[in-house]
Amino acid sequence: MPSRTRLPPSPEDHRMNRSEPTRSISASEVTRAAAALAEHLERSGVRWVPHPRPDAVGRIVETWWGTADESAAANAEPATTERASSRGGSGQRPSGRGGSEKPEPQKGASGKGASNAGASSGRLAPVAPVLVSGEPYPGEDLEPAERRSVLASMSEEVAGCTRCPALVACRKRTVFGEGSETPRVVFFGEGPGAEEDRSGRPFVGKAGQLLTKMIEACTFRREDVYIMNTVKCRPPANRNPEPQEVANCRDYFERQLAVLRPEYIVCLGAVSAQALLQSKLSVGRLRGNLHRYFDSKVIVTYHPAYLLRTPAAKKAAWEDLQMMLRDAGIDPTCR
């Protein structure tokens, strides 16, 4: 039997054998890191959709933090989420993406802080719904004809807007929005693309064709819902809107929603979800819950353009829409 040559210890071996104090990692730090990784993969176009498995998460937590009791004692932190408050009676919130307020303990309908269920059970707690406001929309609830008139006037105002020099310099037409003045559902995207910039209508390109199929799968027609975007001008080269550009358009989309007062708002992608809910969380973290914007229920799902690049995510998007349909009492099989 040939003898084995014993290699001298490497510097890495010395480092591993050295007794150095280690810093404990909290569950919230791992959650934030995982959310950041998921968002990076999504931006990079990686065909990856997370499928949470509570049993697997529990095993990871036990491995990293010991038993549930040890985890609760060492890492008890209140569940937090981004919140935003309305400005007086105008219904406007501080401009900018994600808001300027620091995260605070999420409060539910009872007004009490959320319990640390994740720590006590040995599992990571899910993200709680973001409550922008549970109050009715500000102002008067207008009749359909009045809504039509107000929206037409706002559309003309948007057409003359010069708040964003970079967007004004390259746009052909502004894209205000279209659909029913009394919609049960508003589909809320991020910004116009090339086809939308030419036509002045939202979601008319390939992503728009997929959105139409999604709307029809929900038993609606395009004319039954309202379709709009976060920003009203096409960003150069279809880039994401800059935070200041979102802030400049905030007044427009908030006034639109205050006129429309939908029962449901479907945020398509991170830009619209983060702008509406004043949150910095990714789509993967926000989807799966019914959030609130005044007295509208908010569903967050993937943007149709992302679904075209990542067909595997279509199943998750359909699950999000089905969650809305169940809440609305709509059976998509009955058409």
GINOR-V17512 format. One record per backbone hydrogen bond with DSSP energy under -1.0 kcal/mol. NH is the residue of the N-H (numbers start at 1). CO is the residue of the C=O. E is the energy in kcal/mol with one decimal. If there is no record, write none. Layout:
nh=[NH & NH]
co=[CO & CO]
e=[E & E]
This chain:
nh=[14 & 15 & 16 & 17 & 18 & 20 & 30 & 31 & 32 & 33 & 34 & 35 & 36 & 37 & 38 & 39 & 40 & 41 & 42 & 43 & 44 & 45 & 46 & 48 & 57 & 58 & 59 & 60 & 61 & 62 & 63 & 64 & 65 & 66 & 71 & 72 & 73 & 74 & 75 & 81 & 87 & 90 & 104 & 106 & 108 & 111 & 114 & 117 & 120 & 121 & 123 & 132 & 147 & 148 & 149 & 150 & 151 & 152 & 153 & 154 & 155 & 156 & 157 & 158 & 159 & 161 & 168 & 169 & 171 & 175 & 178 & 180 & 186 & 187 & 188 & 189 & 197 & 198 & 199 & 200 & 209 & 210 & 211 & 212 & 213 & 214 & 215 & 216 & 217 & 219 & 220 & 224 & 226 & 227 & 228 & 230 & 231 & 238 & 239 & 246 & 247 & 248 & 249 & 253 & 254 & 255 & 256 & 257 & 258 & 259 & 260 & 261 & 264 & 265 & 266 & 267 & 268 & 269 & 273 & 274 & 275 & 276 & 277 & 279 & 286 & 287 & 291 & 292 & 293 & 296 & 297 & 298 & 299 & 301 & 307 & 308 & 309 & 310 & 313 & 314 & 317 & 318 & 319 & 320 & 321 & 322 & 323 & 324 & 325 & 326 & 327 & 328 & 330 & 334]
co=[10 & 11 & 12 & 13 & 14 & 18 & 26 & 27 & 28 & 29 & 30 & 31 & 32 & 33 & 34 & 35 & 36 & 37 & 38 & 39 & 40 & 42 & 41 & 46 & 53 & 54 & 55 & 56 & 57 & 58 & 59 & 60 & 61 & 62 & 67 & 68 & 69 & 70 & 71 & 104 & 92 & 87 & 81 & 79 & 112 & 108 & 106 & 115 & 116 & 117 & 118 & 292 & 143 & 144 & 145 & 146 & 147 & 148 & 149 & 150 & 151 & 152 & 153 & 154 & 155 & 158 & 164 & 165 & 167 & 232 & 227 & 225 & 264 & 226 & 266 & 228 & 193 & 194 & 195 & 196 & 205 & 206 & 207 & 208 & 209 & 210 & 211 & 212 & 213 & 216 & 215 & 221 & 185 & 178 & 187 & 189 & 190 & 235 & 236 & 242 & 243 & 244 & 245 & 249 & 250 & 251 & 252 & 253 & 254 & 255 & 256 & 257 & 184 & 297 & 186 & 299 & 188 & 301 & 269 & 270 & 271 & 272 & 273 & 274 & 282 & 283 & 298 & 130 & 296 & 293 & 263 & 291 & 265 & 267 & 303 & 304 & 305 & 306 & 310 & 311 & 313 & 314 & 315 & 316 & 317 & 318 & 319 & 320 & 321 & 322 & 323 & 324 & 325 & 331]
e=[-1.8 & -2.1 & -2.3 & -2.3 & -1.3 & -1.1 & -1.6 & -2.3 & -2.4 & -2.3 & -2.7 & -2.3 & -2.3 & -2.3 & -2.5 & -2.2 & -2.2 & -2.6 & -2.2 & -2.3 & -2.0 & -1.1 & -2.3 & -2.1 & -2.5 & -2.5 & -1.8 & -2.2 & -2.6 & -2.5 & -2.4 & -2.5 & -3.0 & -1.7 & -2.6 & -2.4 & -1.9 & -2.5 & -2.7 & -1.2 & -2.9 & -1.7 & -1.0 & -1.3 & -1.3 & -1.4 & -1.7 & -1.9 & -1.8 & -1.7 & -1.5 & -1.6 & -2.6 & -2.4 & -1.9 & -2.5 & -2.8 & -2.1 & -2.0 & -2.3 & -2.4 & -1.7 & -1.8 & -2.6 & -2.0 & -1.9 & -2.6 & -2.1 & -1.4 & -3.0 & -2.0 & -1.9 & -2.2 & -2.8 & -3.0 & -2.9 & -2.4 & -1.7 & -2.1 & -3.0 & -2.0 & -1.9 & -2.3 & -2.4 & -1.6 & -2.2 & -2.7 & -2.5 & -2.2 & -1.8 & -1.9 & -1.6 & -1.7 & -3.0 & -2.3 & -1.0 & -1.9 & -1.8 & -1.8 & -2.2 & -2.4 & -2.2 & -1.4 & -2.1 & -2.4 & -1.8 & -2.3 & -2.2 & -2.0 & -1.5 & -2.6 & -3.0 & -2.1 & -2.6 & -3.1 & -3.1 & -3.0 & -2.8 & -1.7 & -3.0 & -2.0 & -2.7 & -2.5 & -1.3 & -1.8 & -2.7 & -2.8 & -2.2 & -2.2 & -2.5 & -2.7 & -2.4 & -2.7 & -2.4 & -2.0 & -1.9 & -1.3 & -2.1 & -2.3 & -1.8 & -2.1 & -2.4 & -2.0 & -1.9 & -2.1 & -2.5 & -1.9 & -1.5 & -2.4 & -2.8 & -1.9 & -2.1 & -2.9 & -1.8]
